[in-house]
Amino acid sequence: MNIRRLSELILEYTFPPSLYCICCGNIIDETRTYNLCDYCMEHMGWNFDEVSVVNGLQILKCVEYGIYGRTLIFSLKYSDKKYIAGDIGKIMADRLNFSRVDFDFIVPVPLSRKKKSARGFNQSALIGKYLGKETGKPMIENLLVRNRETSPMRGLSPEERKQNIRGAISLDKKVFNKYKDELCGKRILLIDDIYTTGATLQLAKDILVEAGVKEILTFSLAR
Protein backbone atom coordinates (compact mmCIF):
# COMPACT_ATOMS: atom_id res chain seq x y z
CA MET A 1 0.00 0.00 0.00
CA ASN A 2 1.45 3.40 -0.98
CA ILE A 3 1.79 6.35 1.41
CA ARG A 4 -0.95 8.36 -0.30
CA ARG A 5 -3.55 5.60 0.02
CA LEU A 6 -2.55 4.98 3.65
CA SER A 7 -3.03 8.67 4.40
CA GLU A 8 -6.46 8.59 2.73
CA LEU A 9 -7.53 5.62 4.87
CA ILE A 10 -6.37 7.33 8.08
CA LEU A 11 -8.30 10.49 7.18
CA GLU A 12 -11.42 8.49 6.29
CA TYR A 13 -11.23 6.68 9.63
CA THR A 14 -10.66 9.91 11.57
CA PHE A 15 -13.14 12.03 9.61
CA PRO A 16 -15.68 9.66 7.96
CA PRO A 17 -17.24 11.12 4.77
CA SER A 18 -20.70 10.39 6.20
CA LEU A 19 -20.16 13.17 8.76
CA TYR A 20 -20.26 15.82 6.06
CA CYS A 21 -22.74 16.75 3.34
CA ILE A 22 -21.21 15.57 0.07
CA CYS A 23 -22.39 18.76 -1.62
CA CYS A 24 -21.75 21.70 0.73
CA GLY A 25 -19.55 20.09 3.40
CA ASN A 26 -21.76 20.99 6.36
CA ILE A 27 -21.76 18.58 9.29
CA ILE A 28 -24.59 16.02 9.17
CA ASP A 29 -25.47 12.79 10.90
CA GLU A 30 -25.55 9.31 9.39
CA THR A 31 -29.33 9.34 8.92
CA ARG A 32 -29.22 11.80 6.00
CA THR A 33 -30.36 10.45 2.65
CA TYR A 34 -27.47 10.21 0.16
CA ASN A 35 -25.27 11.97 2.73
CA LEU A 36 -26.86 15.30 1.78
CA CYS A 37 -27.92 17.96 4.26
CA ASP A 38 -31.55 19.12 4.30
CA TYR A 39 -30.76 22.32 2.40
CA CYS A 40 -28.92 20.56 -0.44
CA MET A 41 -31.62 17.88 -0.65
CA GLU A 42 -34.23 20.61 -1.05
CA HIS A 43 -32.28 22.55 -3.68
CA MET A 44 -30.78 19.70 -5.71
CA GLY A 45 -33.28 20.12 -8.54
CA TRP A 46 -34.61 16.57 -8.61
CA ASN A 47 -36.19 15.46 -11.87
CA PHE A 48 -39.09 13.00 -11.98
CA ASP A 49 -39.90 13.08 -15.71
CA GLU A 50 -40.36 9.81 -17.53
CA VAL A 51 -37.91 8.65 -20.18
CA SER A 52 -37.74 11.19 -23.01
CA VAL A 53 -36.55 10.74 -26.59
CA VAL A 54 -34.20 13.26 -28.24
CA ASN A 55 -32.84 12.55 -31.73
CA GLY A 56 -33.49 8.84 -31.25
CA LEU A 57 -31.82 8.71 -27.83
CA GLN A 58 -33.82 7.47 -24.86
CA ILE A 59 -32.81 9.74 -21.99
CA LEU A 60 -33.28 9.56 -18.24
CA LYS A 61 -31.75 11.94 -15.70
CA CYS A 62 -31.82 12.37 -11.93
CA VAL A 63 -31.37 16.12 -11.52
CA GLU A 64 -31.37 19.29 -13.57
CA TYR A 65 -27.86 20.52 -14.28
CA GLY A 66 -27.27 23.29 -11.76
CA ILE A 67 -24.83 24.28 -9.06
CA TYR A 68 -25.72 21.40 -6.73
CA GLY A 69 -25.54 18.57 -9.25
CA ARG A 70 -22.41 20.11 -10.75
CA THR A 71 -20.79 20.28 -7.32
CA LEU A 72 -21.30 16.53 -6.80
CA ILE A 73 -19.82 15.66 -10.17
CA PHE A 74 -16.90 18.08 -9.96
CA SER A 75 -16.03 16.92 -6.43
CA LEU A 76 -15.93 13.34 -7.70
CA LYS A 77 -13.94 14.10 -10.86
CA TYR A 78 -11.55 16.84 -9.79
CA SER A 79 -11.27 16.67 -5.99
CA ASP A 80 -10.58 12.93 -5.80
CA LYS A 81 -13.64 12.32 -3.60
CA LYS A 82 -14.32 8.90 -5.08
CA TYR A 83 -16.69 7.96 -2.23
CA ILE A 84 -19.25 10.33 -3.77
CA ALA A 85 -19.69 7.79 -6.59
CA GLY A 86 -21.37 5.52 -4.05
CA ASP A 87 -23.97 8.14 -3.17
CA ILE A 88 -24.53 8.95 -6.85
CA GLY A 89 -25.03 5.23 -7.47
CA LYS A 90 -27.78 5.18 -4.83
CA ILE A 91 -29.42 8.26 -6.31
CA MET A 92 -29.44 6.68 -9.77
CA ALA A 93 -30.74 3.35 -8.47
CA ASP A 94 -33.66 5.07 -6.74
CA ARG A 95 -34.37 7.02 -9.93
CA LEU A 96 -34.61 3.77 -11.90
CA ASN A 97 -36.96 2.30 -9.29
CA PHE A 98 -39.15 5.40 -9.41
CA SER A 99 -39.63 5.10 -13.17
CA ARG A 100 -39.73 1.29 -13.04
CA VAL A 101 -36.97 1.00 -15.60
CA ASP A 102 -35.65 -2.47 -16.29
CA PHE A 103 -32.39 -3.32 -18.03
CA ASP A 104 -29.87 -6.14 -18.38
CA PHE A 105 -26.38 -4.62 -18.40
CA ILE A 106 -24.63 -1.40 -17.40
CA VAL A 107 -22.13 0.07 -19.86
CA PRO A 108 -20.23 3.25 -18.93
CA VAL A 109 -19.16 5.86 -21.46
CA PRO A 110 -15.40 5.41 -21.93
CA LEU A 111 -12.75 7.93 -20.94
CA SER A 112 -9.60 8.63 -22.94
CA ARG A 113 -6.38 7.06 -21.71
CA LYS A 114 -4.89 10.50 -21.08
CA LYS A 115 -7.76 11.66 -18.87
CA LYS A 116 -8.06 8.33 -17.09
CA SER A 117 -4.33 8.31 -16.38
CA ALA A 118 -4.42 11.87 -15.03
CA ARG A 119 -7.57 11.32 -12.94
CA GLY A 120 -6.82 7.76 -11.93
CA PHE A 121 -10.30 6.47 -12.77
CA ASN A 122 -13.26 6.76 -15.13
CA GLN A 123 -16.00 8.49 -13.14
CA SER A 124 -18.78 6.88 -15.22
CA ALA A 125 -17.36 3.42 -14.61
CA LEU A 126 -16.99 4.11 -10.89
CA ILE A 127 -20.61 5.27 -10.68
CA GLY A 128 -21.62 2.20 -12.70
CA LYS A 129 -19.83 -0.05 -10.24
CA TYR A 130 -21.92 1.25 -7.33
CA LEU A 131 -25.08 1.33 -9.41
CA GLY A 132 -24.49 -2.34 -10.19
CA LYS A 133 -24.20 -3.10 -6.47
CA GLU A 134 -27.48 -1.30 -5.80
CA THR A 135 -29.42 -2.93 -8.65
CA GLY A 136 -27.74 -6.32 -8.81
CA LYS A 137 -27.09 -5.85 -12.53
CA PRO A 138 -23.68 -6.53 -14.12
CA MET A 139 -21.46 -3.84 -15.61
CA ILE A 140 -19.29 -4.38 -18.67
CA GLU A 141 -16.68 -1.70 -18.13
CA ASN A 142 -14.50 -1.92 -21.23
CA LEU A 143 -17.06 -2.81 -23.89
CA LEU A 144 -16.56 0.65 -25.39
CA VAL A 145 -13.15 2.30 -25.68
CA ARG A 146 -12.12 5.89 -26.35
CA ASN A 147 -9.62 6.09 -29.20
CA ARG A 148 -8.66 9.76 -29.01
CA GLU A 149 -9.32 13.09 -27.34
CA THR A 150 -12.07 15.35 -28.69
CA SER A 151 -12.59 19.10 -28.53
CA PRO A 152 -15.29 20.54 -26.22
CA MET A 153 -18.72 20.16 -27.84
CA ARG A 154 -20.27 23.38 -26.59
CA GLY A 155 -20.50 26.04 -29.28
CA LEU A 156 -20.18 23.55 -32.15
CA SER A 157 -22.89 23.07 -34.74
CA PRO A 158 -24.57 19.64 -35.03
CA GLU A 159 -22.41 18.80 -38.05
CA GLU A 160 -19.22 19.96 -36.29
CA ARG A 161 -20.11 17.77 -33.31
CA LYS A 162 -20.44 14.74 -35.58
CA GLN A 163 -17.06 15.46 -37.13
CA ASN A 164 -15.49 16.03 -33.72
CA ILE A 165 -16.68 12.72 -32.27
CA ARG A 166 -16.36 10.60 -35.43
CA GLY A 167 -14.09 7.62 -34.79
CA ALA A 168 -13.41 8.66 -31.20
CA ILE A 169 -15.21 5.64 -29.73
CA SER A 170 -15.21 2.02 -30.83
CA LEU A 171 -16.23 -1.43 -29.68
CA ASP A 172 -13.60 -3.56 -27.97
CA LYS A 173 -13.93 -6.68 -30.10
CA LYS A 174 -12.31 -8.96 -27.52
CA VAL A 175 -14.70 -7.88 -24.76
CA PHE A 176 -17.68 -7.93 -27.12
CA ASN A 177 -16.94 -11.47 -28.29
CA LYS A 178 -16.85 -12.57 -24.66
CA TYR A 179 -20.35 -11.20 -24.01
CA LYS A 180 -21.79 -11.42 -27.53
CA ASP A 181 -24.40 -14.09 -26.86
CA GLU A 182 -25.52 -12.44 -23.62
CA LEU A 183 -25.81 -8.97 -25.16
CA CYS A 184 -27.75 -9.86 -28.26
CA GLY A 185 -31.36 -8.69 -27.93
CA LYS A 186 -30.84 -7.22 -24.45
CA ARG A 187 -31.35 -3.73 -23.00
CA ILE A 188 -28.30 -1.75 -21.98
CA LEU A 189 -28.10 1.16 -19.56
CA LEU A 190 -25.50 3.49 -21.08
CA ILE A 191 -24.35 5.76 -18.27
CA ASP A 192 -22.47 9.03 -18.06
CA ASP A 193 -22.09 11.60 -15.30
CA ILE A 194 -23.49 14.52 -17.33
CA TYR A 195 -25.56 14.64 -20.50
CA THR A 196 -24.45 17.72 -22.44
CA THR A 197 -24.88 17.77 -26.22
CA GLY A 198 -25.61 14.05 -26.55
CA ALA A 199 -23.09 13.60 -29.39
CA THR A 200 -20.91 11.13 -27.49
CA LEU A 201 -23.88 9.13 -26.24
CA GLN A 202 -25.36 9.08 -29.75
CA LEU A 203 -22.17 7.59 -31.20
CA ALA A 204 -21.95 5.02 -28.39
CA LYS A 205 -25.58 4.07 -28.93
CA ASP A 206 -25.12 3.64 -32.70
CA ILE A 207 -22.11 1.38 -32.12
CA LEU A 208 -24.05 -0.82 -29.70
CA VAL A 209 -27.10 -1.05 -31.96
CA GLU A 210 -24.88 -2.06 -34.87
CA ALA A 211 -23.39 -4.75 -32.63
CA GLY A 212 -26.86 -6.24 -32.06
CA VAL A 213 -27.99 -4.70 -28.78
CA LYS A 214 -31.78 -4.49 -28.79
CA GLU A 215 -32.29 -1.26 -26.85
CA ILE A 216 -30.16 1.42 -25.20
CA LEU A 217 -31.27 3.80 -22.48
CA THR A 218 -28.89 6.67 -21.76
CA PHE A 219 -28.78 7.56 -18.08
CA SER A 220 -26.96 10.38 -16.32
CA LEU A 221 -26.98 12.10 -12.97
CA ALA A 222 -27.59 15.49 -14.58
CA ARG A 223 -28.55 16.96 -17.91
C-alpha positions in Angstrom: 0.0 0.0 0.0 1.4 3.4 -1.0 1.8 6.3 1.4 -1.0 8.4 -0.3 -3.5 5.6 0.0 -2.6 5.0 3.7 -3.0 8.7 4.4 -6.5 8.6 2.7 -7.5 5.6 4.9 -6.4 7.3 8.1 -8.3 10.5 7.2 -11.4 8.5 6.3 -11.2 6.7 9.6 -10.7 9.9 11.6 -13.1 12.0 9.6 -15.7 9.7 8.0 -17.2 11.1 4.8 -20.7 10.4 6.2 -20.2 13.2 8.8 -20.3 15.8 6.1 -22.7 16.7 3.3 -21.2 15.6 0.1 -22.4 18.8 -1.6 -21.8 21.7 0.7 -19.6 20.1 3.4 -21.8 21.0 6.4 -21.8 18.6 9.3 -24.6 16.0 9.2 -25.5 12.8 10.9 -25.5 9.3 9.4 -29.3 9.3 8.9 -29.2 11.8 6.0 -30.4 10.5 2.7 -27.5 10.2 0.2 -25.3 12.0 2.7 -26.9 15.3 1.8 -27.9 18.0 4.3 -31.6 19.1 4.3 -30.8 22.3 2.4 -28.9 20.6 -0.4 -31.6 17.9 -0.6 -34.2 20.6 -1.0 -32.3 22.6 -3.7 -30.8 19.7 -5.7 -33.3 20.1 -8.5 -34.6 16.6 -8.6 -36.2 15.5 -11.9 -39.1 13.0 -12.0 -39.9 13.1 -15.7 -40.4 9.8 -17.5 -37.9 8.7 -20.2 -37.7 11.2 -23.0 -36.5 10.7 -26.6 -34.2 13.3 -28.2 -32.8 12.5 -31.7 -33.5 8.8 -31.3 -31.8 8.7 -27.8 -33.8 7.5 -24.9 -32.8 9.7 -22.0 -33.3 9.6 -18.2 -31.7 11.9 -15.7 -31.8 12.4 -11.9 -31.4 16.1 -11.5 -31.4 19.3 -13.6 -27.9 20.5 -14.3 -27.3 23.3 -11.8 -24.8 24.3 -9.1 -25.7 21.4 -6.7 -25.5 18.6 -9.3 -22.4 20.1 -10.8 -20.8 20.3 -7.3 -21.3 16.5 -6.8 -19.8 15.7 -10.2 -16.9 18.1 -10.0 -16.0 16.9 -6.4 -15.9 13.3 -7.7 -13.9 14.1 -10.9 -11.5 16.8 -9.8 -11.3 16.7 -6.0 -10.6 12.9 -5.8 -13.6 12.3 -3.6 -14.3 8.9 -5.1 -16.7 8.0 -2.2 -19.3 10.3 -3.8 -19.7 7.8 -6.6 -21.4 5.5 -4.1 -24.0 8.1 -3.2 -24.5 9.0 -6.9 -25.0 5.2 -7.5 -27.8 5.2 -4.8 -29.4 8.3 -6.3 -29.4 6.7 -9.8 -30.7 3.3 -8.5 -33.7 5.1 -6.7 -34.4 7.0 -9.9 -34.6 3.8 -11.9 -37.0 2.3 -9.3 -39.2 5.4 -9.4 -39.6 5.1 -13.2 -39.7 1.3 -13.0 -37.0 1.0 -15.6 -35.6 -2.5 -16.3 -32.4 -3.3 -18.0 -29.9 -6.1 -18.4 -26.4 -4.6 -18.4 -24.6 -1.4 -17.4 -22.1 0.1 -19.9 -20.2 3.3 -18.9 -19.2 5.9 -21.5 -15.4 5.4 -21.9 -12.8 7.9 -20.9 -9.6 8.6 -22.9 -6.4 7.1 -21.7 -4.9 10.5 -21.1 -7.8 11.7 -18.9 -8.1 8.3 -17.1 -4.3 8.3 -16.4 -4.4 11.9 -15.0 -7.6 11.3 -12.9 -6.8 7.8 -11.9 -10.3 6.5 -12.8 -13.3 6.8 -15.1 -16.0 8.5 -13.1 -18.8 6.9 -15.2 -17.4 3.4 -14.6 -17.0 4.1 -10.9 -20.6 5.3 -10.7 -21.6 2.2 -12.7 -19.8 0.0 -10.2 -21.9 1.3 -7.3 -25.1 1.3 -9.4 -24.5 -2.3 -10.2 -24.2 -3.1 -6.5 -27.5 -1.3 -5.8 -29.4 -2.9 -8.6 -27.7 -6.3 -8.8 -27.1 -5.9 -12.5 -23.7 -6.5 -14.1 -21.5 -3.8 -15.6 -19.3 -4.4 -18.7 -16.7 -1.7 -18.1 -14.5 -1.9 -21.2 -17.1 -2.8 -23.9 -16.6 0.7 -25.4 -13.1 2.3 -25.7 -12.1 5.9 -26.4 -9.6 6.1 -29.2 -8.7 9.8 -29.0 -9.3 13.1 -27.3 -12.1 15.4 -28.7 -12.6 19.1 -28.5 -15.3 20.5 -26.2 -18.7 20.2 -27.8 -20.3 23.4 -26.6 -20.5 26.0 -29.3 -20.2 23.6 -32.1 -22.9 23.1 -34.7 -24.6 19.6 -35.0 -22.4 18.8 -38.0 -19.2 20.0 -36.3 -20.1 17.8 -33.3 -20.4 14.7 -35.6 -17.1 15.5 -37.1 -15.5 16.0 -33.7 -16.7 12.7 -32.3 -16.4 10.6 -35.4 -14.1 7.6 -34.8 -13.4 8.7 -31.2 -15.2 5.6 -29.7 -15.2 2.0 -30.8 -16.2 -1.4 -29.7 -13.6 -3.6 -28.0 -13.9 -6.7 -30.1 -12.3 -9.0 -27.5 -14.7 -7.9 -24.8 -17.7 -7.9 -27.1 -16.9 -11.5 -28.3 -16.8 -12.6 -24.7 -20.4 -11.2 -24.0 -21.8 -11.4 -27.5 -24.4 -14.1 -26.9 -25.5 -12.4 -23.6 -25.8 -9.0 -25.2 -27.8 -9.9 -28.3 -31.4 -8.7 -27.9 -30.8 -7.2 -24.5 -31.4 -3.7 -23.0 -28.3 -1.8 -22.0 -28.1 1.2 -19.6 -25.5 3.5 -21.1 -24.4 5.8 -18.3 -22.5 9.0 -18.1 -22.1 11.6 -15.3 -23.5 14.5 -17.3 -25.6 14.6 -20.5 -24.4 17.7 -22.4 -24.9 17.8 -26.2 -25.6 14.0 -26.5 -23.1 13.6 -29.4 -20.9 11.1 -27.5 -23.9 9.1 -26.2 -25.4 9.1 -29.7 -22.2 7.6 -31.2 -21.9 5.0 -28.4 -25.6 4.1 -28.9 -25.1 3.6 -32.7 -22.1 1.4 -32.1 -24.1 -0.8 -29.7 -27.1 -1.1 -32.0 -24.9 -2.1 -34.9 -23.4 -4.8 -32.6 -26.9 -6.2 -32.1 -28.0 -4.7 -28.8 -31.8 -4.5 -28.8 -32.3 -1.3 -26.9 -30.2 1.4 -25.2 -31.3 3.8 -22.5 -28.9 6.7 -21.8 -28.8 7.6 -18.1 -27.0 10.4 -16.3 -27.0 12.1 -13.0 -27.6 15.5 -14.6 -28.6 17.0 -17.9 
